[in-house]
Amino acid sequence: MFPKLTILNCGSAKPTDTQSPSSQIFHLRAKDYLIDCGEGTQLTMAQMGILPPSRLNNIFISHLHADHCLGLIGLLSTLGMLHRTADINIFAPAPAKKILQPQLDFFCDDITYKININEINPRKNEIILEDNTIRISTIPLKHKVPCCGYLFEEQQKLRHYCKDIGDRFNIPIAYINKIKQGEDYITEQGDTIPNSLLTTDPEPPFRYAYCSDTAYYEKIIPIIEGVDCLYHEATFLTERQQRAKETGHSTATQAATIAKMAKVKQLIIGHFSSRYQQFEDFLKEAQEIFPNTRLATKQTIINF
Amino acid sequence: MFPKLTILNCGSAKPTDTQSPSSQIFHLRAKDYLIDCGEGTQLTMAQMGILPPSRLNNIFISHLHADHCLGLIGLLSTLGMLHRTADINIFAPAPAKKILQPQLDFFCDDITYKININEINPRKNEIILEDNTIRISTIPLKHKVPCCGYLFEEQQKLRHYCKDIGDRFNIPIAYINKIKQGEDYITEQGDTIPNSLLTTDPEPPFRYAYCSDTAYYEKIIPIIEGVDCLYHEATFLTERQQRAKETGHSTATQAATIAKMAKVKQLIIGHFSSRYQQFEDFLKEAQEIFPNTRLATKQTIINF
């Protein structure tokens, strides 16, 4: 099962006839990670046939602007109506607890599961969640309010065990997991069969970085360096570079410049301002600097 | 300009691939009255090309369940971004202030207009807003939380002045408005020209009643009697009458029974449960009792 990204919506603050506020799901190894939750997130999930997202346990909010979090209460309320029982963890900058808890207490007072609000420090790059499949850390961004991106890093996978070679040495099943973890095999006669003979390299771990909302901010480069995919906001075209600076946003050129400097493998740009009706110029502008760029489009599944 | 109703969305609590939570706009004499504001209200307005609704000054919330009010903050925030200056009045049962004000303070702290939250008493039938075009009053409903419908009654219009007859008596322009208001005309010679000769009856004032969410509740009948249009929730078919009772909702049959007993002219049913995929059975069930029934459908403009 390869990683994939479901872009639910990728608009900016003011909705248009074609764009709704931001939300997306990063899928890795049978788990769903919801990133931002603008108004309409659950509606889009329902339209796409993925409400409830059954493998969703963690939600990551970049910042507490309306267009990045107003869909939370509705989604959490609906998950309650659907008799969810597993906890949901929400990661967001302060004052998430102060803002969300009274709404949860009022609108979700009868839900059957627990919601944990974890206030993260958006000014530090630190690990906020780690298990045997993924490590998730914050990416400090530069916006008008405390805001951070999120870096999703798949944990190193087990090595591929070459069964036909193992069988020649009569390796017992009980040893195979150790060999997948990199150990050599010692035969009953005391001979060492090197791991490199018994296994091949696994696929490299996948790394995804979400960076929205942010002004042009080179300090993120060391954190996101070499990621397989970078989602970077591009609210404006260069013609409105000054407006981007004033509002704490980026242009398509700036997003592409970050992608190039960070040597990422693929760039997705989104969070387009409502003043634009079509987005081909965003793609053109970005691709002049970073060719492997694609536009975010709503209700789109990207398979990596 | 005739009254009309824009049904933005007419689903119930859990969204589906075709249904979103409730909101609608009643339009009368160049003014817009937003009734309920479920999640996605502003998104649907944008899709329909009516964001911002420029003639909107008053919003009426039936009750504080998530599917009837979670779209408020997003809409109010966006109206701020669009540089609105005129006040918005919100009418809703308590604890609307306690729930909404902290969100307004946080998400709408920089808006350029004033929001007045008016907590109404959902247990009384009383006038909450009146001007020279409309009188709006509450309709106590029976639901699991304090909840009321709203009755929109157009004020009596001025009588139609018959210019050709008036000209025969050389009636000065300054008198015409008084004659439209029903006065007779006294000529310079002291003769009385009866109003009935100078005017004809205006169209009867339009009356619209919105009743959602509610269990079957005959006490509303005297309030809504004879309205031109009744919107009544019909969350379930009769097959789930027990479930309707338990959850404080109505069946299509019950909605139609209320319409028949109240001798309304037209019935619109909506707020269908997410368990139904098609709604023809709702129409069939209601029309057996009240033939002039129609189904609510999203993004629909009904001209009266």
Interface residues (C-beta under 8 A of the other chain):
Chain A: A13 K14 P15 T16 D17 S20 P21 E39 G40 Q42 L43 A46 Q47 M48 G49 L51 L64 H65 A66 D67 L70 G71 I73 G74 S77 T78 M81 L82 P95 I99 P102 Q103 F106 F107
Chain B: A13 K14 P15 T16 D17 S20 P21 E39 G40 Q42 L43 A46 Q47 M48 G49 L51 L64 H65 A66 D67 L70 G71 I73 G74 S77 T78 M81 L82 P95 I99 P102 Q103 F106 F107
